[in-house]
Every structure is written in structure tokens, then in C-alpha cells.
Amino acid sequence: MNQSVEAQLTELREKIAAMPPGPQPKLSLIVFSGELDKLIAAMIIATGAVAMGMQVVLFFTFWGTAALRDPKVNAGGKDFMATMFGWMLPKGRNQLKLSKMHMAGMGTAMLKGLMRKKNAPSLDQLFEIAGQLGVQIKVCEMSMDLMGFRREEIIAYPHLDYCGVATFLAEARESQVQLFI
Amino acid sequence: MADHEAVKVLDLKGLPCPMPVVKMSQEIGSVKVGEVIEVHTTDPGSLSDFPAWAKSSGNQVLESQQDGGVIRIFVKRLK
């Protein structure tokens, strides 16, 4: 009897030791939308989370990847579809439109003006702060491939790399907070 | 409304969300444990954000005062 309890205890201890660590103070945020208002929200939450003592990983996928394009870089040698996608999609964060009330550019321009007036940080400033705070950006390889984006046309950001869905899930399962924007 | 002995004043007036807590988290390490920072902000969200930040980071908001448009918050570093 005693021996069996001992054996069970040992078994339990081994199981506990082998268990993966529980959720960490970490935020995994998927940036799916390539729209100005939603990216501002994502970047404010990201920088705020670092202030709250959290580690932050942003996963840029689908339309979100267009926000990471560097407007100064022209990547040549693309096929027809990639060229069309490149031409139709925003070239970087400063070309993004509002998800509502864009009104052929008027609404977006008005919001940007309002943000300047209220001294709210612009996307340029938010990306700079995020870089200083160590916010990580991971870019979905498949979206890059689908949209025909080349790595050389993605912005120089201090903590940026490329990944697939498994990387996101590995981070997400050990994050206390997961968001999709 | 006793003033607390602050060793540092952080002027964050005019900065909107999320900058007040971002700056706060960067500055808290510049004072010793047990010392107090006095924060001046004009962001009304700070009234709930600073206690939330303090709870999460293990520090303490001693007092918040609203004086016209300026909010004064006294934050004590606890760890």
C-alpha cells in the first residue's frame, strides 16, 4: 500500500515536471486587417501591453502584411498577379484607409488631422515606440507569397521575422492574452 | 489632500493614450523602491489606467487629484 502511494507520487511528480509552463504575461495579437483604424488600435494595445509588463508578439497576416511595405522600395521581377496585387494594395502604413467613413480619402485625411491636433501618436510614431519597447513583429510567409510581396519591400523594423501558423500557435498557447484585429 | 513626498515629477501633459503608461513604465525604474513619482497628465483615461498599471506591475497609486484639466497622480515604486 505504502509503496503504491509512493509510486503514484513519483509518477505524479514526473508528470508535473514534464508539463509545459502555463500562460505567461504575454500578448499574441493577430493583425489581419490592413486598415488604418484597426492598425492604430493594434499598435496602441501592443505598446500599452509592454507598459503593463507584458511581452508582445504581433502576427501580421493577410491584408495586414501590406501595412509593412516600405513605400520607398520597388521590388521588380514580379509576375502579372503579383504586380497587380502590389499595385492594388496600400504601399505601407501611411497609405491605409479607414474601415469606415473613408469617403474617397476625405474621412481618412480628417482623422489624421484630428489625431495631429489631439497630439495622438501617428502610426510612424507608434512603430518607432514599439521598436524601442521590443515589440516583436512576425510576418506570415504564406500571405507574403499570396500577395506576391518580397522580403526586400518590407520595412526595416528592429524585431521582425517571418513565420507560419505553428509559430503563432506556439506563442498564443503560452500567452495570457490573444487578440485578433 | 496631503501631498506626498515625490522625488521626481513626470510631466506627461498633452500626451494621449497609450503614452502616459508607456512613459510611466519606462520611468519607474529611475527611482528607488519606496520612493514616489508625481505624474502630471491631461489624459482622463489615466485616472483608471494608472491604478490598472500599478496593480499589474506591482506598484502603488497613493493618490489621484484632478485640478482643472490636469490630473496629478502619486505613484510609489514597490518593487
Interface residues (C-beta under 8 A of the other chain):
Chain A: I44 I45 T47 G48 V50 A51 M52 G53 K118 N119 A120 P121 I129 L133
Chain B: G14 L15 P16 C17 P18 M19 V21 V22 M24 S25 Q26 A52 W53 S56 S57
